[in-house]
């Protein structure tokens, strides 16, 4: 594989191998408003109808250089998608210790979702290598504002991580959904779920949600919020191993969320997130 970086632009070699990434359908596939509102001429929707496919890998201890190390400590995978730091693009950051993995193939898979990678860089700190890149919609040249497409981006990245680093499967909630090895521990949703709302300026509030991760969570959160007529302006969605952490800038009719509505929002989210997972399939 070959990659060239010029003037902050990441260019993919024509010979880059494409990786098929088939994603699970989020539980909520229809939203009534746009996530992370951006000044685009019209809303373009994305719908995923692909079946879930478990990544195929030769060894659960495969690492970047092809060697195996049974005593190697598997780091916690992290995927961050955020909308605030760049006015023109959606920023995605991937961290998995010092393992770089399939960066080029991940970029190719994102391109297949109708996205452009406009700039990218890799940097190293005490927590490992960070693959950070800016993406836009190929059709508009603007940042991604559709929650279904944002969730598809997240699942594409995680699916590629499981493909090239199957040892991450036991560290990810997605390992139970389409990984090689399910997580070594289960998260107690009641304990893991935390919801807080803070004032964040004269015209908006900040909603912070931490809960057990699963495919389609981002879409579900936005649907619950918008179902009670609260607008989602922008935010950040972090996948950290078995947990997901979301920060949404929200408002009600251009104003911060008042205390009674904060309570309604918190109760709605808490009820949905703490429901038994067997509830929908019981009958």
Secondary structure by P-SEA (a helix, b strand, c coil): cbbbbcccbbbbbcccbbbbbbbccccccccccccccccccbbbbbbbcccccccccccccccccccccccccccbbbbbbbccccccbbbbbbbcccccccaaaaaaaaaaacccccccccccccccccccccccccccccccccaaaaaaaaaaaaaaaaacccccccccccccccccccccccccccccbbbbbbbccccbbbbbbbcccccaaaaaaaaaaaccccccccbbbbbcccbbbbbbbcccccccccaaaaaaaaaaaaaaaaccccccccc
